[in-house]
Each structure stands twice: as structure tokens, then as C-alpha cells.
Amino acid sequence: MKDAPGKTALITGASVGIGRDLAELFARDGHHLVLTARNEGQLQELAAKLRDQYHVNVEVIVQDLSVAGASQQIFERLQSKPIDYVVNNAGFGSHGLFAGAELQSQLAMLQVNIVALTHLTRLLLPGMLARKSGRILNVASLAAFLPGPYMAVYYATKAYVLSFSEALSSETAGSGVTVTALCPGATRTEFQKRAGIGEVPRGKGNAADSMEVARIGYEAMMRGRPSVVAGLANKLSAFAIRFMPRSTAAAIAKGRNKNR
């Protein structure tokens, strides 16, 4: 399942949560890293830790993906090195009625969750195809499977990520390049704080630690699976949603999100 060590992975949103844990999994297997996020201090602390513990090369690129053209700037920094793995992990959500939401925050969410992910993939995929080797992991969500009142834009962005990833997986079949979508459910990360919703309590049935979610995504990526839902309860939920009327699925999400 593991690829030969010494390849290079680019991970966005690498400073905390699932992205940080994915960086450790790649380093553990001997892969070099390019880590990008907004928080330079957290990135540098992680880079030093991984260099010291796993003896791999780690480059840090401080970049805010909500800024137009950010993906191009990252790509230009990478011209001298081939990227064997791309992990589009950066993303955020917000909570509340769409009509009352701060417009720039919603547009920034589209920029990070969709535009930057699509742009970076488009820039790096041709090189992978030319080399007939490469893997892409896009972090979607269980939210991709249903409409999400009170988190309408976030749910819609993750539906895009899942559809986009599965389409690319089909397009690249047999090319030596694989594309995988990771769909976590409730996970204990900083996502909840930034989105303005309550923290996921420990011991809650379908809540997961970020390292476990990262491991599931990492292994699915290495196997070349088109998509994976993290956790048995989440798999059952995703399966059941497929057979519901969309209005019923929206009502379920509305009840869940309204009082968060």
C-alpha cells in the first residue's frame, strides 16, 4: 500500500487538525513535505518537529488561500521540484442564516474551499499525468451528501469537492495518477471554533480524533480509492441519505445545525 519513500507531498491547511496529522503520516513513511497555511509560527514548529523526528526535508510556504491568485503563487514556488502528492486540506465553514451572513466571509469560503482547491489541482495535475505518477487527496465532508441549512455555503462547497474529485478519479483511471475524496464527519479540530459552533465533545458517538480521520484518508489515497467516508456511523449515514428525499435530508441537517 505504501509508495516508496523520498517523494514529496504538498499539504494545504497543514498547521492544525487533519492537515497537521496528514503531514506526520507522510513524514513517518519517509516522504518530504511542502507545508502551507496562514500561520507561520505553527508551520515552522511543525516543520522543525518533523525534520527532527523523521529526518525528512520540510519546506514552509506561508499563504492565505482566500486571496485570489494564492494557488498560482504556491505553484511558482514549486517550479524546481516535482510534487508527487497533493493534499487539498485547507477549508473552513461558518454558521448562521445565509441572508444574514457576512458576505466577504462567504466569498472567502468559496475561494478557499473551491477555487483554490480547483486551481492548485489544475496547476499540478498535468505534471503528474506527464510523469504517469501521482496522488491527490481532497478533503470533503459528510456534509457533501446533503443540503445544509444554517451552513448552506459550506455544505455546498463540500458537495463540489466530492463531485469534482470523483469525476477526476474517473478521468485519470489507468494514467498512474489517482484522485481521492476524504469525507469526515464530526471531528475534533479547530473547525468548530472558526465556524462559530460548539466543540465536539469527547465520547460523542460519531466524533473522531483528527489523526484517525487523517489515517483513513491517507490509506485510501495510497490505495487509489475515489472516495472514502471516515467512520462506520458516518458511512451508514451517507448510505441512508442517498435514499431520502432531498427535502428530508435538508430538514435533518436543519435540525442538527440550528442550535449548534
TAPE-V384870 format. One record per residue. N is the residue number from 1. RES is the residue in one small letter. SS is DSSP state (a for helix, b for strand, c for the rest). Layout:
n={N;N}
res={RES;RES}
ss={SS;SS}
This chain:
n={1;2;3;4;5;6;7;8;9;10;11;12;13;14;15;16;17;18;19;20;21;22;23;24;25;26;27;28;29;30;31;32;33;34;35;36;37;38;39;40;41;42;43;44;45;46;47;48;49;50;51;52;53;54;55;56;57;58;59;60;61;62;63;64;65;66;67;68;69;70;71;72;73;74;75;76;77;78;79;80;81;82;83;84;85;86;87;88;89;90;91;92;93;94;95;96;97;98;99;100;101;102;103;104;105;106;107;108;109;110;111;112;113;114;115;116;117;118;119;120;121;122;123;124;125;126;127;128;129;130;131;132;133;134;135;136;137;138;139;140;141;142;143;144;145;146;147;148;149;150;151;152;153;154;155;156;157;158;159;160;161;162;163;164;165;166;167;168;169;170;171;172;173;174;175;176;177;178;179;180;181;182;183;184;185;186;187;188;189;190;191;192;193;194;195;196;197;198;199;200;201;202;203;204;205;206;207;208;209;210;211;212;213;214;215;216;217;218;219;220;221;222;223;224;225;226;227;228;229;230;231;232;233;234;235;236;237;238;239;240;241;242;243;244;245;246;247;248;249;250;251;252;253;254;255;256;257;258;259;260}
res={m;k;d;a;p;g;k;t;a;l;i;t;g;a;s;v;g;i;g;r;d;l;a;e;l;f;a;r;d;g;h;h;l;v;l;t;a;r;n;e;g;q;l;q;e;l;a;a;k;l;r;d;q;y;h;v;n;v;e;v;i;v;q;d;l;s;v;a;g;a;s;q;q;i;f;e;r;l;q;s;k;p;i;d;y;v;v;n;n;a;g;f;g;s;h;g;l;f;a;g;a;e;l;q;s;q;l;a;m;l;q;v;n;i;v;a;l;t;h;l;t;r;l;l;l;p;g;m;l;a;r;k;s;g;r;i;l;n;v;a;s;l;a;a;f;l;p;g;p;y;m;a;v;y;y;a;t;k;a;y;v;l;s;f;s;e;a;l;s;s;e;t;a;g;s;g;v;t;v;t;a;l;c;p;g;a;t;r;t;e;f;q;k;r;a;g;i;g;e;v;p;r;g;k;g;n;a;a;d;s;m;e;v;a;r;i;g;y;e;a;m;m;r;g;r;p;s;v;v;a;g;l;a;n;k;l;s;a;f;a;i;r;f;m;p;r;s;t;a;a;a;i;a;k;g;r;n;k;n;r}
ss={c;c;c;c;c;c;c;b;b;b;b;b;c;c;c;c;a;a;a;a;a;a;a;a;a;a;a;a;c;c;c;b;b;b;b;b;b;c;c;a;a;a;a;a;a;a;a;a;a;a;a;a;a;a;c;c;c;b;b;b;b;b;c;c;c;c;c;c;c;a;a;a;a;a;a;a;a;c;c;c;c;c;c;c;b;b;b;b;c;c;c;c;c;c;c;c;c;a;a;a;c;c;a;a;a;a;a;a;a;a;a;a;a;a;a;a;a;a;a;a;a;a;a;a;a;a;a;a;a;a;a;c;c;b;b;b;b;b;b;c;c;a;a;a;a;c;c;c;c;c;c;a;a;a;a;a;a;a;a;a;a;a;a;a;a;a;a;a;a;a;a;c;c;c;c;c;b;b;b;b;b;b;b;c;c;c;b;b;c;c;a;a;a;a;a;c;c;c;c;c;c;c;c;c;c;c;c;b;b;a;a;a;a;a;a;a;a;a;a;a;a;a;a;c;c;c;b;b;b;c;c;a;a;a;a;a;a;a;a;a;a;c;c;c;c;a;a;a;a;a;a;a;a;a;a;a;a;a;c;c}
